[in-house]
Amino acid sequence: MDQIQRLTQEIIDFRDRRDWKQFHNPKDVSLSLVLEATELMEHFQWKNSEEIKKHLIEKKEEVSEELADVLYWVLLMGHDFDIDVFQALDKKMKKNAEKYPEDKSKGNHKKYTDL
């Protein structure tokens, strides 16, 4: 069992021991993912580049926990929706490489439709 499988199983066990699956419909689980992502974003809101660098040093543990919460929901959703998120990411990265060819997108922040 690799680390991701182990973590996913730990998440499922945690949830199941508390009988929470009954509350985990796609809408509420996806909302939880977004809410955790916004908690991560709050760490950077209204900060300039220098403040962000300092914040990441001083609050690295808190930022790490928010990032872990996001991963928690991603792994749980992948499990519940029977989606291999790593296979999906691999497939998506191949799509992104086609949409954003290096020769057109290197050093350019434009959306692929504007390249």
trRosetta pair geometry for C-beta under 8 A, 3 or more apart (Angstrom, degrees):
i j d omega theta_ij theta_ji phi_ij phi_ji
1 5 4.6 -126 -165 94 86 126
1 6 5.3 110 134 -62 116 85
1 9 7.4 -23 -167 -2 143 143
2 5 5.1 94 54 12 69 103
2 6 7.0 -131 102 -6 34 93
3 6 5.5 -56 -147 37 31 113
3 7 6.2 30 156 -18 67 106
4 7 5.7 -52 -144 38 31 109
4 8 6.2 33 155 -19 64 106
4 75 7.2 -160 -168 -118 84 120
4 86 6.8 45 156 -40 175 134
5 8 5.7 -54 -145 38 29 112
5 9 6.3 29 155 -18 64 107
6 9 5.8 -56 -149 37 28 110
6 10 6.3 32 151 -22 63 106
7 10 5.5 -52 -148 34 33 115
7 11 6.5 36 152 -20 65 102
7 71 7.9 -25 152 140 144 117
7 75 6.2 -82 116 -139 103 169
8 11 5.7 -52 -152 33 33 112
8 12 6.4 30 152 -16 66 106
8 75 4.8 -141 -98 176 82 116
8 76 7.7 171 -142 -75 75 43
8 78 7.3 -76 -118 79 128 112
8 79 5.5 152 -170 -64 115 125
9 12 5.6 -53 -145 38 34 111
9 13 6.1 35 155 -20 67 107
10 13 5.8 -53 -144 38 28 112
10 14 6.2 35 154 -24 63 106
11 14 5.7 -53 -149 33 28 114
11 15 6.4 24 155 -14 63 107
11 72 5.9 163 -116 -152 127 77
11 75 5.6 135 11 101 161 120
11 76 5.3 -124 148 -74 136 90
11 79 7.4 174 85 3 120 149
12 15 5.9 -58 -149 40 30 109
12 16 5.9 22 158 -16 67 113
12 76 7.4 157 -73 -119 67 77
12 79 6.1 -126 -71 157 116 165
13 16 5.9 -59 -136 42 27 106
13 17 6.1 30 163 -23 64 108
14 17 6.3 -58 -149 32 21 109
14 18 7.0 0 157 -1 57 112
15 18 6.2 -80 -160 46 29 100
15 20 4.7 -100 -161 60 79 111
15 21 5.9 93 144 -60 114 75
15 24 7.1 14 -165 -40 140 147
15 76 7.1 104 -41 -127 149 124
16 19 7.2 34 -169 -78 39 38
16 20 7.7 -99 -70 37 23 76
16 21 6.3 18 -95 -31 68 116
19 22 6.5 7 161 4 79 113
20 23 5.4 -53 -172 36 69 110
20 24 6.4 72 134 -34 82 106
21 24 5.2 -61 -149 29 43 119
23 28 6.5 -85 158 103 77 156
24 28 6.6 -131 -131 82 34 110
24 29 5.1 52 -162 -66 81 114
24 76 7.3 -103 -153 160 141 124
24 80 6.5 -126 136 -105 125 160
25 28 5.3 76 56 19 79 101
25 29 6.8 -161 82 -7 32 94
26 29 5.9 -62 -137 42 26 107
26 30 6.0 21 167 -15 66 111
26 77 7.8 82 -130 -135 71 99
26 80 7.9 -174 -84 118 72 126
26 81 7.3 77 -105 -82 106 109
27 30 6.2 -65 -150 40 22 104
27 31 6.3 23 153 -19 62 109
28 31 5.4 -50 -144 36 34 115
28 32 6.4 40 153 -24 64 101
29 32 5.6 -49 -152 31 33 115
29 33 6.8 38 148 -21 62 100
29 73 6.4 162 178 -156 80 98
29 76 6.5 -136 -156 111 124 116
29 77 5.6 152 140 -86 127 93
29 80 6.9 -126 -109 54 177 156
30 33 5.4 -45 -153 30 39 116
30 34 6.7 38 150 -16 65 102
30 73 8.0 129 -109 168 29 124
30 77 7.0 79 -78 -106 70 139
31 34 5.7 -55 -150 38 35 110
31 35 6.2 36 152 -21 68 106
32 35 5.6 -52 -143 36 32 113
32 36 6.4 31 157 -17 65 104
32 73 5.3 -174 106 -109 100 136
33 36 6.0 -58 -151 37 28 107
33 37 6.4 28 151 -19 63 108
33 70 6.6 75 -156 -143 73 65
33 73 3.9 -169 -87 123 82 144
33 74 6.7 100 -126 -60 123 63
33 77 6.8 -14 -56 -31 138 140
34 37 5.5 -55 -148 36 33 113
34 38 6.4 32 153 -19 66 103
35 38 5.8 -53 -150 35 32 109
35 39 6.7 36 150 -21 63 101
36 39 5.5 -48 -151 31 37 114
36 40 6.7 41 148 -19 64 100
36 66 6.4 166 -179 -165 80 72
36 69 4.0 -150 -149 123 131 113
36 70 4.9 -176 117 -74 119 63
36 72 7.5 -162 -119 51 173 105
36 73 6.0 171 24 -3 143 135
37 40 5.5 -51 -156 33 37 114
37 41 6.4 39 146 -21 66 104
37 70 5.4 81 -77 -106 73 117
38 41 5.2 -49 -145 36 40 116
38 42 6.6 55 152 -33 65 93
39 42 5.7 -38 -153 16 34 118
39 66 5.0 -151 109 -131 99 117
39 69 7.0 1 66 71 133 149
40 43 6.2 -45 -176 13 41 113
40 63 6.9 79 -142 -150 79 69
40 66 3.9 161 -84 138 77 126
40 67 6.1 93 -114 -68 131 60
40 69 7.8 -164 -50 59 102 107
40 70 6.2 -15 -30 -40 143 128
41 44 6.1 -74 -164 44 47 98
41 45 6.3 63 144 -49 79 96
42 45 5.4 -34 -140 4 40 120
43 55 6.2 154 172 151 90 133
43 59 6.4 -165 -145 108 117 140
43 62 6.9 161 -99 110 126 108
43 63 5.3 101 -150 -95 174 94
43 66 6.9 -162 -24 26 128 158
44 47 5.6 -104 -163 42 49 115
44 52 5.6 30 -131 -114 91 110
44 55 7.3 172 -94 84 58 152
47 51 3.7 -136 -161 100 98 121
47 52 4.8 134 118 -60 125 74
47 55 6.1 -40 -137 -14 167 144
48 51 5.1 91 49 13 66 105
48 52 7.1 -125 100 -9 31 92
49 52 5.7 -56 -149 33 28 112
49 53 6.6 31 154 -20 64 103
50 53 5.7 -50 -151 32 34 112
50 54 6.5 30 153 -14 65 107
51 54 5.7 -57 -149 41 33 111
51 55 6.0 36 152 -23 67 109
52 55 5.5 -53 -142 37 30 114
52 56 6.3 33 157 -22 64 104
53 56 6.0 -56 -151 32 27 110
53 57 6.9 23 151 -15 60 105
54 57 5.9 -59 -157 35 33 109
54 58 6.1 15 155 -5 70 114
55 58 5.9 -65 -138 49 29 101
55 59 5.3 -23 179 29 71 116
55 63 7.8 106 137 -52 92 130
56 59 7.0 -61 -106 60 18 77
56 60 5.9 54 172 -85 56 80
56 63 6.4 -23 -124 5 67 165
57 60 6.4 -14 -145 -40 17 108
59 62 4.5 -42 -179 42 93 116
59 63 5.7 97 119 -24 89 96
60 63 5.7 -59 -145 41 31 110
60 64 6.0 37 154 -25 66 107
61 64 5.5 -53 -148 34 29 116
61 65 6.6 31 153 -21 63 103
62 65 5.7 -51 -151 32 33 112
62 66 6.7 30 153 -16 64 103
63 66 5.8 -55 -152 36 34 110
63 67 6.3 34 151 -18 66 107
64 67 5.7 -57 -148 39 31 111
64 68 6.2 34 152 -21 65 106
65 68 5.5 -52 -147 36 32 114
65 69 6.5 38 151 -23 63 100
66 69 5.5 -47 -151 30 35 115
66 70 6.8 38 149 -19 63 99
67 70 5.7 -48 -155 31 36 113
67 71 6.6 34 149 -15 65 104
68 71 5.6 -54 -149 39 35 111
68 72 6.3 50 148 -31 65 100
69 72 5.3 -43 -150 23 34 121
69 73 7.0 25 156 -12 62 100
70 73 6.3 -61 -158 37 32 103
70 74 6.4 31 149 -19 67 109
71 74 5.4 -55 -144 38 36 113
71 75 6.1 32 159 -16 70 106
72 75 6.3 -64 -153 38 22 104
72 76 6.2 19 154 -16 62 112
73 76 5.5 -53 -140 40 33 112
73 77 6.0 34 160 -19 67 107
74 77 6.0 -57 -147 38 26 108
74 78 6.3 30 154 -21 62 107
74 85 6.1 92 160 -132 98 163
75 78 5.6 -52 -147 34 31 115
75 79 6.4 32 155 -18 64 105
75 85 7.0 -104 -100 13 49 147
76 79 5.8 -57 -153 37 31 111
76 80 6.1 19 157 -10 67 112
77 80 5.8 -59 -137 45 30 105
77 81 5.6 9 169 -1 69 117
77 83 7.4 -14 129 46 78 119
77 85 7.9 83 84 -72 88 125
78 81 6.4 -67 -133 49 19 95
78 83 4.8 -102 -141 79 65 84
78 84 6.8 65 -174 -124 115 14
78 85 3.9 -73 -96 -35 141 107
78 88 7.8 -146 -119 15 108 134
79 82 7.7 13 176 -73 27 38
83 88 5.8 18 172 -41 107 139
84 87 3.8 44 99 18 118 115
84 88 6.3 161 87 -16 61 85
85 88 5.3 -52 -143 40 34 116
85 89 6.1 40 154 -24 66 103
86 89 5.5 -44 -142 34 33 113
86 90 6.4 39 153 -21 61 102
87 90 5.6 -50 -149 34 32 114
87 91 6.4 31 152 -17 63 107
88 91 5.7 -57 -149 39 30 111
88 92 6.1 31 153 -20 66 109
89 92 5.5 -55 -142 39 31 112
89 93 6.2 35 156 -23 65 104
90 93 5.9 -52 -149 32 27 111
90 94 6.9 28 152 -18 60 103
91 94 5.9 -55 -157 32 32 112
91 95 6.7 33 147 -17 64 105
92 95 5.4 -53 -152 37 37 115
92 96 6.2 40 149 -22 68 104
93 96 5.4 -48 -144 35 34 115
93 97 6.4 42 153 -25 64 100
94 97 5.7 -48 -151 29 32 114
94 98 6.9 30 150 -15 61 102
95 98 5.8 -58 -158 35 34 109
95 99 6.3 25 150 -13 69 110
96 99 5.6 -59 -142 43 34 108
96 100 5.7 -14 171 24 72 111
97 100 6.8 -71 -126 62 20 77
97 101 7.3 58 168 -94 58 50
98 101 7.2 -1 -156 -61 26 82
99 112 4.0 -31 169 -123 97 161
100 104 7.3 -140 -162 79 47 97
100 105 4.1 8 -170 -27 87 169
100 112 5.5 -97 -67 -90 74 104
100 115 7.3 160 -120 -53 59 155
101 104 5.0 64 69 21 91 102
101 105 6.4 140 68 4 41 102
101 115 7.9 150 40 145 83 156
102 105 6.5 -80 -123 53 21 86
102 106 5.2 36 -176 -49 69 109
103 106 6.9 -11 -106 3 14 111
104 108 7.1 -74 146 47 55 148
104 115 4.4 74 153 175 125 126
105 108 5.2 -123 -153 61 41 105
105 110 7.5 -130 -121 59 77 83
105 112 7.5 -26 -84 -98 129 72
105 115 6.0 -47 -73 -110 81 138
108 115 7.0 109 114 -114 143 92
110 114 4.3 -114 178 89 118 112
110 115 5.6 155 96 -74 121 65
111 114 5.1 75 60 14 77 104
111 115 7.7 -124 98 -30 39 82
112 115 5.7 -32 -150 -2 40 119
